[in-house]
């Protein structure tokens, strides 16, 4: 069947099935738009934090007072949320047993700032829709080729009960809810119309495409139960099936499994205790939970495109894409050990301060240790030089150029992503004082001259100190003590976003002090909440953040405690509609 004919048949079939491309009930007031002001001060102008300093250097801050109470001023808006490419792939695999190859050609989800799963950034362009058509057509063709293994009966017998059973089975997983009888009959009409026009295979391709081009597949809704009474003026609870999708896509990047869908069908998922228990079950998944949380980690650290970066071959002759992949895999192994392994303590502090890694013969020179063979193995690292994620090879090499470190990039990253502090935009037409800069100067010496300019100093003092502390690590993450034949000075000072400052002698000293500061735990909780709920940081209500921080602190700042705090919050299940 030619592409033009198949599109014509599918257009007719979609019309017969009632697939309008819109989900009824979503008013204009619920549509998300780009949120102004996210860059710069992502946590917002009045970010609540856990009060009080920590009990001692390196200890997490004390939990907030138990009496802390507030009222959420505005719950998240009702919305529809397009599946990300990873979620699309996982949903296809769950529904059909495979995802095909056409999905590999999807244009990347845009990521101007924040995370790639921002609901208001996941649009549907004509180009993307064309790719979706190819995906649906390929899946339908493969289902036909596999015959009874996919359909439950031979394609020649695909009529009546067999066709309806197939549609109900794959539809329940693809649309994340049972199909209504009129929806099944509409899809049956799709099949009959297309197969009568151009044959059985075309019919199957068209009905599968109708399933997959429907907004019921491409989007998940957060509109609230249609028959639910408002829990407060203007606010409604999500339906049980919406809750099932919210939970599974948050923790698995995949559709609800049968157990979760069954709970939703019986109306039990709205019970907070049941929802928390299901979150715990999904978090314990040995494969899907680590993959989904690992996606957050890579995006938070901004190392998700790390393997595409190149390094100067003359300076780093051992560097190649395999080394980059090893370093990225090391980050995954380290993260999974802390968060998911039976012996892991699941704490944010351990992620930031542990002094071990995973090395092989290719990466051992970066860490100054000895290893043999290609297998990454757990190894102790020099505790005076290495601490957690921010001294890992992947992070350091990702935040560096081909031949030099990037003091500003590294420092500004920590200011924004670790402390949620403001990083103002640079002044227009700024430039280094070229006449004062000489080739034999270190990066620190150059920036100190640059920061003498009053127009630049106010910004650079916010983060340069942290960048200077990371100057002990070169463009591939190796520890060094000199630059331009001069001893590196890794000391610094940084003002904390909520008051006070940290003075440190090197990066290890900095991170050991930082894990005793409330800003670090406040920021991480807010970052993950943004990712988990697909909202910009400025869309998060201050009270919602305060309540989440209290739950995070109560858990001992464990990542599973943070997950539970999100899932059991009123904001997770409530929408302004």
Secondary structure, DSSP 4 states (H G I P E B T S, - for coil): --HHHHHHHHHHHHHHHT--S--TT--GGG---PPTTTTTSTT-TT-----S-BSSTTSPBPPPPTT-----S-PPBPEEEEPPHHHHHHHHHHHHS---SGGGGPPPPP-SSS-TT-GGG----HHHHHHHHHHHHHHHHHHHHHTHHHHSS-GGG-SHHHHHHHHHHHHHHHTTSPPPHHHHHHHHHHHHHHHHHH-HHHHHHHHHHHHHHSHHHHEEEES--TTPPPSBTTEEEPPHHHHHHHHHHHHTSS---HHHHHHHHTT-TTSHHHHHHHHHHHHT-TTHHHHHHHHHHHHHHT-TTGGG----TTT-TT--HHHHHHHHHHHHHHHHHHHTSTT---BHHHHHH--EEEE-TTTHHHHT----SSS-EEEE--TTT--SGGGSHHHHHHTB-SSSB-HHHHHHHIIIIIS----PPPPTT----GGG--TT--HHHHHHHHTTSHHHHHHHTTTHHHHHHGGGB-TTS-B-SEETTEE----EEEE-TTS-EEEESSHHHHHHHHTTSHHHHHHHHHHHHHHHHT--GGGS-HHHHHHHHHHHHHTTSBHHHHHHHHHTSHHHHEEE-
